[in-house]
Structures are given as C-alpha cells and as structure tokens.
Amino acid sequence: MARLHIKAPKLPSLCFCLLAVAGIIPAHGSGDVTVVVKEGSDAVLPCSLSTKESISAKLFDWRKAAQKDGKKKEVFFYDAGSHYNNNGRDGQSEQFKGRVSHFPEELKHGNASIIIRNTTVTDSGDYTCDFPRLQPRQTFHIELVVEPILKDRSGENPAATPKPSIRTLNATVGVLLQCEVRSASPEPHLQWQDSAGNKLPAEEPQVSEREGRYYITLNANVTKSDLYRCVVTQEEISHQTHEETFVFIRETVCEDSSSKVAAGWFGGWVLGAVTVVVIRALLVATNSITVNCNRGSRLTENSSSN
C-alpha cells in the first residue's frame, strides 16, 4: 500500500495545501497518509470527501488509535457546527485540549481536516477521521510522525542528565576550562563552545563507567576573553543541556629587545643633546663662544679670546 509523506506547512498556506491533499485521500479510506513534522511545530491532518460536498451540517469524529492504555483518544468531534472548542462538550482527551481546531471555511468543500498545534512526540500515532452517518460510512486513516528535536528534557525524562559542573583552572598559557558530568545514562557527549557556537579544541575526554553510568570530564584551554559553554548531548533521548562561564584574560603588551635598544639609544641621544646645549649656553654667557644665526644659512659657531 502506497504511503504519502507530507511536510506540514505553516498556517498561511494551509488552504491551498488542504485542497491539494483532498484529491489524494481515497473516498473509502483504502489508503494511508503519513504526516511528518518536527516536535514543537503544527501538524495538519488531512481528511476530505472526494465528492467535495458540504459537511457543515454533518458529523465527523477524529480519534487517535489505542496505544499502551488500550483506549482510543478523542481528538476532535464536530456535529453540525457544535464541537469541543465552542460549547464545552465533554469527552475530548486531556492530551489534545486547547490544541486542536478545524477549518470552518473549508467545510463547504467537504474538508474535515484538523490542525494540532505545538506537537509533542507523544502525539505520534495512527489517527482516524470518521463519518459514521454517511451511507456508506467513510473512515480515513492518517499516521502522524513527530520527529524529536534536541532540547532540555530535564523536567520530562528522568534519564536526562542535569546541567554539567564547570570550573576554571590556571594554566601555563591562558585558562583551563574543565567540564564534568557524573552518573549519566545513556552515555552523553560533551563539547566546549565559544560565544559564537564554534567547537573548541579540547583534550581527550576522561571517561569512566560504573554499573552502566558514565562519569566524564572534558578540558579545554582558552587564551582570550569570551563567554564559553559546555554542551552535554544525549542523542538517544533527544536531550541537550549546557552550562556557561565568562572568562576574562588580561592582555599585556610586550616589547622586544630591538625596541628596548632603540628606546635606549634615543634616550641617550636626547640626554647628550641637552648637555651640549647647557654647556654651549655657559660658554656664550662668558663670551667664550659667539653664536651667529644668519637667515637662510645653517647655524655657525665662532671662537674668540680676550
């Protein structure tokens, strides 16, 4: 049986997408449609009658197939204008309350599609769109796949490791950053990054394992001031967290030997010139030297005797 994978678009293009999708849904539910979205995005589950007849006064019911608890979950129920969102109707699963809506303007085209907002991984599963009062009865089957993204799952998954502990240590050059994770499972991956998100060169991680839990230390040497972060990732459970620290490194200006020699020579020359000027002034004051300045000519010195 062929399966169609649909990347659900954002709301502004929904109407065009839904009309296009409507033509591929078999009238008697003889085919499957798979909708794939990223966790946290909105998912459009398509359902439309091939006849395009108005369903504004009809009944259709969306349900999610039974999983671990063995019970089907009520997703969205519509009956001639009455639905979960407008009259407080009972029966909708807590998982979907406040997150599911339909497209009122599309009902006249036979379109019973719904949108599930802010999807979670637990929304993944098989859904049915059922028209129980039609003759013959029509039921459509849609599979929703919500792909997990890397995010901090500390509050939702007990296996998610908490933020790492970091320290700054003195080093021969710059500062040594140390990141440590203790008693983590599954095994995490550690990485040092700068404020721009660039991976920093680091030492080989120190890893030890005891009873299936991992203890990891990762060191990196830095030589400039910046905000640094240690990122911890557990791919198996789509968990990622981090801790950060700001490092300030004072920059000093160093003079090379040639600069020092030049500075010493210049200082000596200035001191010598000052000494010569002072002596010359004394000689002039005692009439030992006469100084004549001629416009347009260089300075000349004449000796005289009494």
Buried (B, 14 or more C-beta within 10 A) or exposed (E): EEEBEBEBBEEEEBBEBBBEBBEBBEBEBEBBBBBBBEBBBBBBBBBBBBEBEEBEEBBBBBBBEEEEEEEBBBBBBBEEEEBBBEEEBEEBBEBBEEBBBBBEEBBEBBBBBBBBBEBBBEBBBBBBBBBEEBEEEBBBBBBBBBEBEBBBBEEEEEEBBBBBEBEBEEEEEBBBBBBBBBEBBBBBBBBBBBEEEEEBEBEEBEEEEEEEBBBBBBBBBBEEEBEBBBBBBBEEBBBBBBBEBEBEEEEEEEEEEEEEEEEEEEEEEEEEEEEEEEEBEEBEEEEEBEEEEEEEEEEEEEEEEE
